[in-house]
Amino acid sequence: MIFKYKATSIKYYDKRYDAPLMVRFSMRNHSRDGKILNVPLFMADRLDGLLEKWG
């Protein structure tokens, strides 16, 4: 398994649980990078809609 992201906690979670999709809240624009869905903090209340679109 190849990890494209640097965050150790995300690597550990993916390795342990093999989640099909992981959500990260940050200041970045919303995007999907492989298994990671980046959600801007101001869009946290719209997570359900984003999961339908990107998940």
C-alpha distance matrix in Angstrom:
0.0 3.8 6.6 9.9 12.1 14.1 15.3 14.4 15.6 13.4 10.2 12.0 13.1 9.8 8.5 12.0 13.1 10.3 12.9 13.5 15.1 15.6 18.9 19.9 23.6 24.7 27.4 25.4 26.2 24.5 21.6 18.3 15.2 12.4 12.3 14.7 18.4 20.6 24.1 27.0 29.1 32.1 30.4 29.3 32.1 30.8 27.4 28.4 29.3 26.2 24.0 26.1 25.7 22.0 20.6
3.8 0.0 3.8 6.5 9.3 11.4 13.3 13.2 15.0 12.6 9.7 12.4 13.8 10.8 10.3 14.1 15.2 12.5 14.4 14.6 15.3 15.4 18.3 18.6 22.2 22.7 25.1 22.9 23.9 22.6 19.6 16.6 13.1 11.0 11.7 13.5 17.2 18.9 22.5 25.2 27.5 30.5 29.0 28.2 31.3 30.0 26.9 28.3 28.8 25.4 23.8 26.1 25.2 21.4 20.6
6.6 3.8 0.0 3.8 5.6 7.8 9.7 10.0 11.9 9.4 6.9 10.3 11.7 9.2 9.6 13.3 14.3 12.2 13.4 14.0 13.8 13.0 15.5 15.3 18.8 19.1 21.6 19.6 20.9 19.8 17.2 14.5 11.1 9.7 10.1 11.0 14.6 15.9 19.5 21.9 24.0 27.2 26.0 25.2 28.4 27.4 24.3 26.1 26.8 23.3 21.9 24.6 23.7 19.9 19.3
9.9 6.5 3.8 0.0 3.8 6.9 9.5 11.2 13.1 10.5 9.2 12.9 13.9 11.7 12.9 16.4 17.0 14.8 15.2 15.2 14.3 13.3 15.0 14.4 17.4 17.2 19.2 16.8 18.0 17.4 14.7 12.4 8.8 8.6 10.0 10.0 13.3 13.9 17.7 19.8 22.3 25.2 24.2 23.8 27.2 26.1 23.3 25.4 25.7 22.0 21.2 23.9 22.5 18.7 18.8
12.1 9.3 5.6 3.8 0.0 3.8 5.9 8.3 10.2 7.9 7.5 11.2 12.2 11.0 12.6 15.7 16.4 14.9 14.9 15.5 13.9 12.0 13.1 11.7 14.6 14.2 16.4 14.6 16.4 16.0 14.0 12.3 9.3 9.9 10.3 9.1 12.2 12.1 15.6 17.5 19.5 22.7 22.1 21.5 25.0 24.4 21.7 24.1 24.7 21.1 20.5 23.5 22.4 18.7 18.8
14.1 11.4 7.8 6.9 3.8 0.0 3.8 6.1 8.9 8.1 7.7 10.9 12.7 12.4 13.5 16.3 17.6 16.8 17.1 18.3 16.7 14.3 15.0 13.0 15.4 14.6 16.7 15.6 18.1 18.2 16.8 15.6 12.8 13.6 13.7 12.2 14.9 14.3 17.4 18.7 20.2 23.7 23.5 22.7 26.4 26.2 23.6 26.4 27.2 23.7 23.2 26.5 25.5 21.9 22.0
15.3 13.3 9.7 9.5 5.9 3.8 0.0 3.8 5.6 5.5 6.5 8.8 10.2 11.0 12.5 14.5 15.8 15.7 15.6 17.4 15.5 12.5 13.0 10.8 13.2 12.9 15.6 15.1 17.9 17.8 16.9 15.8 13.7 14.5 13.6 11.6 14.1 13.3 16.0 17.3 18.2 21.9 21.8 20.5 24.1 24.4 21.7 24.5 25.8 22.5 21.8 25.3 24.9 21.4 21.1
14.4 13.2 10.0 11.2 8.3 6.1 3.8 0.0 3.8 5.5 5.1 6.1 8.6 9.9 10.5 12.2 14.2 14.6 15.3 17.7 16.5 13.7 14.8 13.3 15.8 16.0 19.0 18.8 21.4 21.1 20.1 18.6 16.3 16.4 15.0 13.7 16.5 16.4 18.9 20.4 21.0 24.8 24.6 22.9 26.3 26.7 23.8 26.3 27.9 24.8 23.7 27.2 27.1 23.6 22.8
15.6 15.0 11.9 13.1 10.2 8.9 5.6 3.8 0.0 3.8 5.4 5.1 6.1 8.6 9.8 10.5 12.0 13.1 13.3 16.1 14.7 11.6 12.6 11.3 13.9 14.9 18.2 18.5 21.0 20.2 19.6 18.1 16.5 16.4 14.3 12.8 15.3 15.3 17.3 19.1 19.2 23.0 22.7 20.5 23.7 24.3 21.3 23.6 25.7 22.8 21.5 25.1 25.4 22.2 21.0
13.4 12.6 9.4 10.5 7.9 8.1 5.5 5.5 3.8 0.0 3.8 5.4 5.1 6.1 8.5 9.9 10.5 10.7 10.4 12.7 11.2 8.3 9.8 9.1 12.3 13.6 17.0 16.6 18.7 17.5 16.4 14.6 13.0 12.7 10.5 9.2 11.9 12.5 15.0 17.2 18.0 21.6 20.8 18.8 22.1 22.2 18.9 21.1 22.9 19.9 18.4 21.9 22.1 18.7 17.6
10.2 9.7 6.9 9.2 7.5 7.7 6.5 5.1 5.4 3.8 0.0 3.8 5.5 5.2 6.0 8.5 10.1 9.8 10.9 13.2 12.6 10.6 12.9 12.6 15.9 17.0 20.2 19.3 21.3 20.1 18.5 16.1 13.8 12.9 11.1 10.9 14.3 15.2 18.1 20.5 21.6 25.1 24.2 22.4 25.6 25.4 22.1 24.1 25.7 22.5 20.9 24.1 24.1 20.5 19.3
12.0 12.4 10.3 12.9 11.2 10.9 8.8 6.1 5.1 5.4 3.8 0.0 3.8 5.5 5.1 6.0 8.5 9.6 11.0 14.1 14.0 12.0 14.3 14.3 17.4 18.9 22.3 22.0 24.0 22.7 21.4 19.1 17.1 16.0 13.6 13.6 16.6 17.7 20.1 22.5 23.1 26.7 25.8 23.5 26.5 26.7 23.2 25.0 27.0 24.3 22.3 25.5 26.1 22.7 20.9
13.1 13.8 11.7 13.9 12.2 12.7 10.2 8.6 6.1 5.1 5.5 3.8 0.0 3.8 5.5 5.2 5.9 7.4 7.9 11.3 11.1 9.0 11.5 12.2 15.5 17.6 21.3 21.0 22.7 20.9 19.8 17.4 16.1 14.8 11.8 11.7 14.4 15.9 18.0 20.7 21.1 24.6 23.3 20.9 23.6 23.7 20.1 21.6 23.8 21.3 19.0 22.3 23.2 20.0 17.9
9.8 10.8 9.2 11.7 11.0 12.4 11.0 9.9 8.6 6.1 5.2 5.5 3.8 0.0 3.8 5.5 5.5 4.8 5.9 8.7 9.1 8.1 11.4 12.7 16.3 18.4 21.8 20.9 22.1 20.1 18.3 15.5 13.8 11.9 9.1 10.0 13.2 15.3 17.9 20.9 22.0 25.3 23.6 21.6 24.3 23.8 20.1 21.4 23.2 20.4 18.0 20.9 21.5 18.1 16.0
8.5 10.3 9.6 12.9 12.6 13.5 12.5 10.5 9.8 8.5 6.0 5.1 5.5 3.8 0.0 3.8 5.9 5.6 8.5 11.3 12.5 11.9 15.2 16.2 19.8 21.7 25.1 24.2 25.5 23.7 21.7 18.7 16.7 14.5 12.1 13.5 16.8 18.9 21.6 24.5 25.6 28.9 27.4 25.3 28.0 27.5 23.9 25.0 26.8 24.1 21.6 24.3 25.0 21.5 19.3
12.0 14.1 13.3 16.4 15.7 16.3 14.5 12.2 10.5 9.9 8.5 6.0 5.2 5.5 3.8 0.0 3.8 6.0 8.6 12.1 13.4 12.7 15.8 17.1 20.5 22.7 26.4 25.9 27.3 25.3 23.7 20.9 19.3 17.2 14.3 15.4 18.3 20.4 22.6 25.5 26.1 29.4 27.9 25.4 27.7 27.6 23.9 24.7 27.0 24.7 22.0 24.7 25.9 22.8 20.2
13.1 15.2 14.3 17.0 16.4 17.6 15.8 14.2 12.0 10.5 10.1 8.5 5.9 5.5 5.9 3.8 0.0 3.8 5.5 9.1 10.7 10.5 13.8 15.8 19.2 21.9 25.6 25.0 26.0 23.5 22.1 19.1 18.2 15.9 12.6 13.9 16.4 18.9 20.8 24.0 24.6 27.7 25.8 23.2 25.3 24.9 21.2 21.6 24.0 21.9 18.9 21.4 22.9 20.0 17.1
10.3 12.5 12.2 14.8 14.9 16.8 15.7 14.6 13.1 10.7 9.8 9.6 7.4 4.8 5.6 6.0 3.8 0.0 3.8 6.5 8.8 9.6 13.3 15.6 19.2 21.7 25.2 24.1 24.7 22.1 20.1 16.8 15.6 12.9 9.9 12.0 14.8 17.7 20.0 23.5 24.7 27.6 25.4 23.3 25.5 24.6 20.8 21.2 23.0 20.7 17.7 20.0 21.0 17.9 15.1
12.9 14.4 13.4 15.2 14.9 17.1 15.6 15.3 13.3 10.4 10.9 11.0 7.9 5.9 8.5 8.6 5.5 3.8 0.0 3.8 5.4 6.6 10.2 13.0 16.5 19.3 22.7 21.7 22.0 19.2 17.5 14.4 14.0 11.6 8.0 9.8 11.9 15.0 17.0 20.5 21.7 24.4 22.0 19.9 21.9 20.9 17.1 17.4 19.3 17.1 14.0 16.4 17.6 14.6 11.7
13.5 14.6 14.0 15.2 15.5 18.3 17.4 17.7 16.1 12.7 13.2 14.1 11.3 8.7 11.3 12.1 9.1 6.5 3.8 0.0 3.8 7.0 10.3 13.6 16.9 19.7 22.8 21.2 20.9 17.8 15.7 12.4 12.3 9.6 6.4 9.0 10.7 14.3 16.3 20.1 21.7 24.0 21.3 19.7 21.5 19.8 16.2 16.1 17.4 15.1 12.0 13.8 14.7 11.8 8.8
15.1 15.3 13.8 14.3 13.9 16.7 15.5 16.5 14.7 11.2 12.6 14.0 11.1 9.1 12.5 13.4 10.7 8.8 5.4 3.8 0.0 3.8 6.7 10.0 13.3 16.0 19.1 17.6 17.3 14.2 12.5 9.5 10.1 8.4 4.8 6.0 7.1 10.6 12.5 16.2 17.9 20.3 17.6 16.1 18.1 16.5 12.9 13.4 14.7 12.0 9.3 11.9 12.5 9.4 6.9
15.6 15.4 13.0 13.3 12.0 14.3 12.5 13.7 11.6 8.3 10.6 12.0 9.0 8.1 11.9 12.7 10.5 9.6 6.6 7.0 3.8 0.0 3.8 6.7 10.1 12.9 16.3 15.3 15.7 13.1 12.0 9.6 10.0 9.3 5.9 4.8 6.1 8.6 10.5 14.0 15.3 18.1 15.9 14.1 16.7 15.8 12.2 13.7 15.3 12.4 10.4 13.7 14.2 11.1 9.5
18.9 18.3 15.5 15.0 13.1 15.0 13.0 14.8 12.6 9.8 12.9 14.3 11.5 11.4 15.2 15.8 13.8 13.3 10.2 10.3 6.7 3.8 0.0 3.8 6.7 9.8 13.1 12.5 12.9 10.4 10.3 9.2 10.5 11.1 8.4 5.7 4.8 6.1 7.0 10.4 11.6 14.3 12.3 10.4 13.3 12.6 9.3 11.5 13.1 10.3 9.1 12.9 13.2 10.6 9.9
19.9 18.6 15.3 14.4 11.7 13.0 10.8 13.3 11.3 9.1 12.6 14.3 12.2 12.7 16.2 17.1 15.8 15.6 13.0 13.6 10.0 6.7 3.8 0.0 3.8 6.3 9.9 9.8 11.1 9.6 10.2 10.0 10.8 12.4 10.4 6.9 6.1 5.0 6.0 8.4 9.4 12.7 11.7 10.1 13.6 13.6 10.9 13.9 15.3 12.3 12.1 15.8 15.7 13.1 13.2
23.6 22.2 18.8 17.4 14.6 15.4 13.2 15.8 13.9 12.3 15.9 17.4 15.5 16.3 19.8 20.5 19.2 19.2 16.5 16.9 13.3 10.1 6.7 3.8 0.0 3.8 7.2 8.3 9.9 9.1 11.0 12.0 13.4 15.5 13.9 10.2 8.5 6.0 4.9 5.7 5.7 9.3 8.9 7.5 11.2 11.9 10.0 13.6 14.9 12.3 13.0 16.7 16.5 14.6 15.1
24.7 22.7 19.1 17.2 14.2 14.6 12.9 16.0 14.9 13.6 17.0 18.9 17.6 18.4 21.7 22.7 21.9 21.7 19.3 19.7 16.0 12.9 9.8 6.3 3.8 0.0 3.8 5.4 8.1 8.9 11.0 12.7 13.7 16.5 15.6 11.8 10.3 6.8 6.2 5.1 5.7 9.1 9.9 9.6 13.4 14.1 12.9 16.7 17.3 14.5 15.9 19.3 18.5 16.5 17.7
27.4 25.1 21.6 19.2 16.4 16.7 15.6 19.0 18.2 17.0 20.2 22.3 21.3 21.8 25.1 26.4 25.6 25.2 22.7 22.8 19.1 16.3 13.1 9.9 7.2 3.8 0.0 3.8 6.7 8.9 11.6 14.1 15.3 18.6 18.3 14.5 12.7 8.9 7.9 5.1 6.1 8.3 10.0 11.0 14.4 15.0 14.7 18.5 18.6 15.9 18.0 21.0 19.8 18.1 20.0
25.4 22.9 19.6 16.8 14.6 15.6 15.1 18.8 18.5 16.6 19.3 22.0 21.0 20.9 24.2 25.9 25.0 24.1 21.7 21.2 17.6 15.3 12.5 9.8 8.3 5.4 3.8 0.0 3.8 6.4 8.4 11.2 12.3 15.8 16.1 12.6 10.8 7.1 7.3 5.6 8.4 10.2 10.8 12.3 15.7 15.3 14.8 18.3 17.9 14.8 16.8 19.7 17.9 16.0 18.2
26.2 23.9 20.9 18.0 16.4 18.1 17.9 21.4 21.0 18.7 21.3 24.0 22.7 22.1 25.5 27.3 26.0 24.7 22.0 20.9 17.3 15.7 12.9 11.1 9.9 8.1 6.7 3.8 0.0 3.8 6.3 9.8 11.8 15.3 16.0 12.8 10.3 7.1 6.8 5.7 9.3 10.0 9.7 11.9 14.8 13.7 13.6 16.8 15.6 12.5 15.1 17.4 15.2 13.7 16.5
24.5 22.6 19.8 17.4 16.0 18.2 17.8 21.1 20.2 17.5 20.1 22.7 20.9 20.1 23.7 25.3 23.5 22.1 19.2 17.8 14.2 13.1 10.4 9.6 9.1 8.9 8.9 6.4 3.8 0.0 3.8 7.1 9.9 13.0 13.3 10.4 7.3 5.0 4.8 5.8 9.5 10.3 8.6 10.5 13.2 11.4 10.7 13.6 12.3 9.0 11.4 13.8 11.6 10.0 12.7
21.6 19.6 17.2 14.7 14.0 16.8 16.9 20.1 19.6 16.4 18.5 21.4 19.8 18.3 21.7 23.7 22.1 20.1 17.5 15.7 12.5 12.0 10.3 10.2 11.0 11.0 11.6 8.4 6.3 3.8 0.0 3.8 6.6 9.7 10.7 8.3 6.0 5.2 7.1 9.2 12.8 14.0 12.0 13.4 16.1 13.9 12.6 14.9 13.6 9.9 11.4 13.6 11.0 8.5 11.3
18.3 16.6 14.5 12.4 12.3 15.6 15.8 18.6 18.1 14.6 16.1 19.1 17.4 15.5 18.7 20.9 19.1 16.8 14.4 12.4 9.5 9.6 9.2 10.0 12.0 12.7 14.1 11.2 9.8 7.1 3.8 0.0 3.8 6.1 7.1 5.7 4.5 6.1 8.9 11.8 15.1 16.7 14.4 15.1 17.7 15.4 13.3 15.0 14.2 10.4 10.7 12.9 10.7 7.3 9.2
15.2 13.1 11.1 8.8 9.3 12.8 13.7 16.3 16.5 13.0 13.8 17.1 16.1 13.8 16.7 19.3 18.2 15.6 14.0 12.3 10.1 10.0 10.5 10.8 13.4 13.7 15.3 12.3 11.8 9.9 6.6 3.8 0.0 3.8 6.1 5.3 6.5 7.8 11.4 14.0 17.2 19.3 17.5 17.8 20.8 18.8 16.5 18.3 17.8 14.0 13.8 16.1 14.1 10.5 11.7
12.4 11.0 9.7 8.6 9.9 13.6 14.5 16.4 16.4 12.7 12.9 16.0 14.8 11.9 14.5 17.2 15.9 12.9 11.6 9.6 8.4 9.3 11.1 12.4 15.5 16.5 18.6 15.8 15.3 13.0 9.7 6.1 3.8 0.0 3.8 5.6 7.9 10.5 13.9 17.0 19.9 22.1 19.9 19.8 22.5 20.5 17.7 18.9 18.7 15.2 14.0 16.0 14.5 10.8 10.9
12.3 11.7 10.1 10.0 10.3 13.7 13.6 15.0 14.3 10.5 11.1 13.6 11.8 9.1 12.1 14.3 12.6 9.9 8.0 6.4 4.8 5.9 8.4 10.4 13.9 15.6 18.3 16.1 16.0 13.3 10.7 7.1 6.1 3.8 0.0 3.8 6.7 9.8 12.8 16.3 18.7 21.2 18.8 18.0 20.6 18.9 15.7 16.8 17.2 13.9 12.1 14.5 13.9 10.2 9.2
14.7 13.5 11.0 10.0 9.1 12.2 11.6 13.7 12.8 9.2 10.9 13.6 11.7 10.0 13.5 15.4 13.9 12.0 9.8 9.0 6.0 4.8 5.7 6.9 10.2 11.8 14.5 12.6 12.8 10.4 8.3 5.7 5.3 5.6 3.8 0.0 3.8 6.2 9.5 12.8 15.1 17.7 15.8 15.0 18.0 16.6 13.5 15.4 15.9 12.4 11.4 14.4 13.7 10.0 9.9
18.4 17.2 14.6 13.3 12.2 14.9 14.1 16.5 15.3 11.9 14.3 16.6 14.4 13.2 16.8 18.3 16.4 14.8 11.9 10.7 7.1 6.1 4.8 6.1 8.5 10.3 12.7 10.8 10.3 7.3 6.0 4.5 6.5 7.9 6.7 3.8 0.0 3.8 6.3 9.9 12.4 14.6 12.3 11.9 14.7 13.0 10.2 12.3 12.5 8.9 8.6 11.8 10.8 7.6 8.3
20.6 18.9 15.9 13.9 12.1 14.3 13.3 16.4 15.3 12.5 15.2 17.7 15.9 15.3 18.9 20.4 18.9 17.7 15.0 14.3 10.6 8.6 6.1 5.0 6.0 6.8 8.9 7.1 7.1 5.0 5.2 6.1 7.8 10.5 9.8 6.2 3.8 0.0 3.8 6.6 9.5 11.8 10.3 10.4 13.7 12.6 10.5 13.5 13.6 10.0 10.9 14.1 12.9 10.2 11.6
24.1 22.5 19.5 17.7 15.6 17.4 16.0 18.9 17.3 15.0 18.1 20.1 18.0 17.9 21.6 22.6 20.8 20.0 17.0 16.3 12.5 10.5 7.0 6.0 4.9 6.2 7.9 7.3 6.8 4.8 7.1 8.9 11.4 13.9 12.8 9.5 6.3 3.8 0.0 3.8 6.4 8.3 6.5 6.8 10.1 9.2 7.8 11.3 11.4 8.4 10.1 13.3 12.4 10.7 12.3
27.0 25.2 21.9 19.8 17.5 18.7 17.3 20.4 19.1 17.2 20.5 22.5 20.7 20.9 24.5 25.5 24.0 23.5 20.5 20.1 16.2 14.0 10.4 8.4 5.7 5.1 5.1 5.6 5.7 5.8 9.2 11.8 14.0 17.0 16.3 12.8 9.9 6.6 3.8 0.0 3.8 5.5 5.4 6.7 10.1 10.0 9.9 13.6 13.5 11.0 13.3 16.2 15.2 14.0 15.9
29.1 27.5 24.0 22.3 19.5 20.2 18.2 21.0 19.2 18.0 21.6 23.1 21.1 22.0 25.6 26.1 24.6 24.7 21.7 21.7 17.9 15.3 11.6 9.4 5.7 5.7 6.1 8.4 9.3 9.5 12.8 15.1 17.2 19.9 18.7 15.1 12.4 9.5 6.4 3.8 0.0 3.8 5.4 5.3 8.6 10.0 10.1 13.9 14.5 12.8 14.8 17.9 17.5 16.6 18.0
32.1 30.5 27.2 25.2 22.7 23.7 21.9 24.8 23.0 21.6 25.1 26.7 24.6 25.3 28.9 29.4 27.7 27.6 24.4 24.0 20.3 18.1 14.3 12.7 9.3 9.1 8.3 10.2 10.0 10.3 14.0 16.7 19.3 22.1 21.2 17.7 14.6 11.8 8.3 5.5 3.8 0.0 3.8 5.7 7.5 8.8 10.4 13.8 13.8 12.7 15.5 17.9 17.4 17.3 19.1
30.4 29.0 26.0 24.2 22.1 23.5 21.8 24.6 22.7 20.8 24.2 25.8 23.3 23.6 27.4 27.9 25.8 25.4 22.0 21.3 17.6 15.9 12.3 11.7 8.9 9.9 10.0 10.8 9.7 8.6 12.0 14.4 17.5 19.9 18.8 15.8 12.3 10.3 6.5 5.4 5.4 3.8 0.0 3.8 5.4 5.3 6.9 10.2 10.0 9.0 11.8 14.1 13.7 13.9 15.6
29.3 28.2 25.2 23.8 21.5 22.7 20.5 22.9 20.5 18.8 22.4 23.5 20.9 21.6 25.3 25.4 23.2 23.3 19.9 19.7 16.1 14.1 10.4 10.1 7.5 9.6 11.0 12.3 11.9 10.5 13.4 15.1 17.8 19.8 18.0 15.0 11.9 10.4 6.8 6.7 5.3 5.7 3.8 0.0 3.8 5.4 5.5 9.0 10.2 9.4 11.1 13.9 14.4 14.2 15.1
32.1 31.3 28.4 27.2 25.0 26.4 24.1 26.3 23.7 22.1 25.6 26.5 23.6 24.3 28.0 27.7 25.3 25.5 21.9 21.5 18.1 16.7 13.3 13.6 11.2 13.4 14.4 15.7 14.8 13.2 16.1 17.7 20.8 22.5 20.6 18.0 14.7 13.7 10.1 10.1 8.6 7.5 5.4 3.8 0.0 3.8 5.6 7.9 9.2 9.8 11.6 13.7 14.6 15.4 16.1
30.8 30.0 27.4 26.1 24.4 26.2 24.4 26.7 24.3 22.2 25.4 26.7 23.7 23.8 27.5 27.6 24.9 24.6 20.9 19.8 16.5 15.8 12.6 13.6 11.9 14.1 15.0 15.3 13.7 11.4 13.9 15.4 18.8 20.5 18.9 16.6 13.0 12.6 9.2 10.0 10.0 8.8 5.3 5.4 3.8 0.0 3.8 5.6 5.6 6.4 8.8 10.4 11.0 12.2 13.3
27.4 26.9 24.3 23.3 21.7 23.6 21.7 23.8 21.3 18.9 22.1 23.2 20.1 20.1 23.9 23.9 21.2 20.8 17.1 16.2 12.9 12.2 9.3 10.9 10.0 12.9 14.7 14.8 13.6 10.7 12.6 13.3 16.5 17.7 15.7 13.5 10.2 10.5 7.8 9.9 10.1 10.4 6.9 5.5 5.6 3.8 0.0 3.8 5.5 5.0 6.1 8.6 9.8 10.2 10.5
28.4 28.3 26.1 25.4 24.1 26.4 24.5 26.3 23.6 21.1 24.1 25.0 21.6 21.4 25.0 24.7 21.6 21.2 17.4 16.1 13.4 13.7 11.5 13.9 13.6 16.7 18.5 18.3 16.8 13.6 14.9 15.0 18.3 18.9 16.8 15.4 12.3 13.5 11.3 13.6 13.9 13.8 10.2 9.0 7.9 5.6 3.8 0.0 3.8 5.5 5.2 6.4 8.8 10.1 9.7
29.3 28.8 26.8 25.7 24.7 27.2 25.8 27.9 25.7 22.9 25.7 27.0 23.8 23.2 26.8 27.0 24.0 23.0 19.3 17.4 14.7 15.3 13.1 15.3 14.9 17.3 18.6 17.9 15.6 12.3 13.6 14.2 17.8 18.7 17.2 15.9 12.5 13.6 11.4 13.5 14.5 13.8 10.0 10.2 9.2 5.6 5.5 3.8 0.0 3.8 5.4 5.2 6.3 8.7 9.5
26.2 25.4 23.3 22.0 21.1 23.7 22.5 24.8 22.8 19.9 22.5 24.3 21.3 20.4 24.1 24.7 21.9 20.7 17.1 15.1 12.0 12.4 10.3 12.3 12.3 14.5 15.9 14.8 12.5 9.0 9.9 10.4 14.0 15.2 13.9 12.4 8.9 10.0 8.4 11.0 12.8 12.7 9.0 9.4 9.8 6.4 5.0 5.5 3.8 0.0 3.8 5.4 5.0 5.8 7.4
24.0 23.8 21.9 21.2 20.5 23.2 21.8 23.7 21.5 18.4 20.9 22.3 19.0 18.0 21.6 22.0 18.9 17.7 14.0 12.0 9.3 10.4 9.1 12.1 13.0 15.9 18.0 16.8 15.1 11.4 11.4 10.7 13.8 14.0 12.1 11.4 8.6 10.9 10.1 13.3 14.8 15.5 11.8 11.1 11.6 8.8 6.1 5.2 5.4 3.8 0.0 3.8 5.4 5.2 4.6
26.1 26.1 24.6 23.9 23.5 26.5 25.3 27.2 25.1 21.9 24.1 25.5 22.3 20.9 24.3 24.7 21.4 20.0 16.4 13.8 11.9 13.7 12.9 15.8 16.7 19.3 21.0 19.7 17.4 13.8 13.6 12.9 16.1 16.0 14.5 14.4 11.8 14.1 13.3 16.2 17.9 17.9 14.1 13.9 13.7 10.4 8.6 6.4 5.2 5.4 3.8 0.0 3.8 5.9 5.6
25.7 25.2 23.7 22.5 22.4 25.5 24.9 27.1 25.4 22.1 24.1 26.1 23.2 21.5 25.0 25.9 22.9 21.0 17.6 14.7 12.5 14.2 13.2 15.7 16.5 18.5 19.8 17.9 15.2 11.6 11.0 10.7 14.1 14.5 13.9 13.7 10.8 12.9 12.4 15.2 17.5 17.4 13.7 14.4 14.6 11.0 9.8 8.8 6.3 5.0 5.4 3.8 0.0 3.8 6.0
22.0 21.4 19.9 18.7 18.7 21.9 21.4 23.6 22.2 18.7 20.5 22.7 20.0 18.1 21.5 22.8 20.0 17.9 14.6 11.8 9.4 11.1 10.6 13.1 14.6 16.5 18.1 16.0 13.7 10.0 8.5 7.3 10.5 10.8 10.2 10.0 7.6 10.2 10.7 14.0 16.6 17.3 13.9 14.2 15.4 12.2 10.2 10.1 8.7 5.8 5.2 5.9 3.8 0.0 3.8
20.6 20.6 19.3 18.8 18.8 22.0 21.1 22.8 21.0 17.6 19.3 20.9 17.9 16.0 19.3 20.2 17.1 15.1 11.7 8.8 6.9 9.5 9.9 13.2 15.1 17.7 20.0 18.2 16.5 12.7 11.3 9.2 11.7 10.9 9.2 9.9 8.3 11.6 12.3 15.9 18.0 19.1 15.6 15.1 16.1 13.3 10.5 9.7 9.5 7.4 4.6 5.6 6.0 3.8 0.0
